[in-house]
Amino acid sequence: MAEAATNARPQREAKKRAAAAICELQTATKKKRVVLGDLTNVSNAVAAPEQRVSKIQKQEKVKVEKTTPLEATPESTDDRTDPQLCIPYASDILEYLRSLEMDFRKRPLPDYIQKIQRDVNSSMRSVLVDWLVEVAEEYKLVSDTLYLCIAYIDRFLSLNALSRQRLQLLGVAAMLVASKYEEIKPPEIEDFCYITDNTYSKEEVVTMEADILKALKFELGGPTVKTFLRRFSRVGQEGVDASDLHFEFLSCYLAELSLLDYNCVKFLPSMVAASVIFLARFILRPKTHPWNSGLHQLTRYKSADLKECVQNVHDLYLSRKGGSLQAVREKYKQHKFKCVATTPSPPEIPLSYFEYSGTDS
């Protein structure tokens, strides 16, 4: 009996040490709060587009663990070895994705700000999206979660008028729904309350979550810009004097910039993805025509079809609009993303680049 008691004592002490270590780890990895500025003070976007309409404030700064190169790598690899791209069925899959993106039930109205919203303008939407980019980065969410979140927001606002005081609530609830759909381990509801500086209660977030699901009729899937970008990226990299990783990061940066612009809502995800490939190739090789027959055959877009979308994203890249929104820019200035946000670009795209017929090599 004495011997058994002696053996049990070290085991109890070991358990205490383990519990203390777990508690210390949880404390060390506590998330910091990334607060969105007051949207109620945002002025009309038309009146003062160059002014910063809101400011993201970081409180309770803590040391964040350095991201490993593996975490920074885009979710695409060599097409031949990536089982998710299903190369033998690629053409059928792409055809199906194109049919899905045309489904009106999963498309936002291209002019919902003008037709549906009375208290929310495009500038407020941009501020919200910029903040959500930082929230997604803070919680290390995959990029698909961010794209789905923005899609849910646009679709919801196409159906329901919302006050500006509840716009941030819509944002975190949409991110919660997207996280549950896409993440292996999504953040808890309390995390989203915390990230808003407890502006909204858990009950309010849950109620908004239910409102989103009912408004979208639980139609949560569907292709995004990221979906098509994975399919187009490999062909887009051919002939570019840059590493595959640099090209992919630059494409991801341009695609996330497009999320900020309300004017890009009217474009199909496949068109935005094709425009991103066009612009990435132009930035890296400005003296060479960025479009070719391979890209035309894959994307089914002529360069002339992409003109408006490409110019919109190019203006964002050069900070001609949305220059006060810094979350995406700061994200891609990091070394783990090859500092692609600092890549120089010519101020204008030659109009001759939009005259490609799609038949030349």
VENURKA-V260684 format. One line per field, one symbol per residue. psi: psi as a letter, one per 30 degrees, with the letter a starting at -180 (. if undefined). A space follows every 50 residues. Layout:
BEGIN
psi->???
END
This chain:
BEGIN
psi->eeeeeeeeeeeeeeeeeeeeeeeeeeeegkklkjkkljffgklkeeeiff kjflkkkklhklkkkkkleeffklgkakeffjfffiefgeeeeeeeeeee ffjffgklkfhfeeeekffkleeeeeeeeeeeeeeeeeghlleeeeeeee eeeeeefffkkklffgeeeeeeeeeeeeeeeekeillleeeeeefghhek leeeeeeeeeeeeeefhgifalkaeeeeeeefeeeffkgkilleeeeeee eeeeeeefffjfffefkkeeeeeeeeeeeeeeefifgkkflleeeeeefg kleeffeeeeeeeeeeeggflgffjfeeeeegflefgghffgklkkfkkk fffggkfgfl.
END
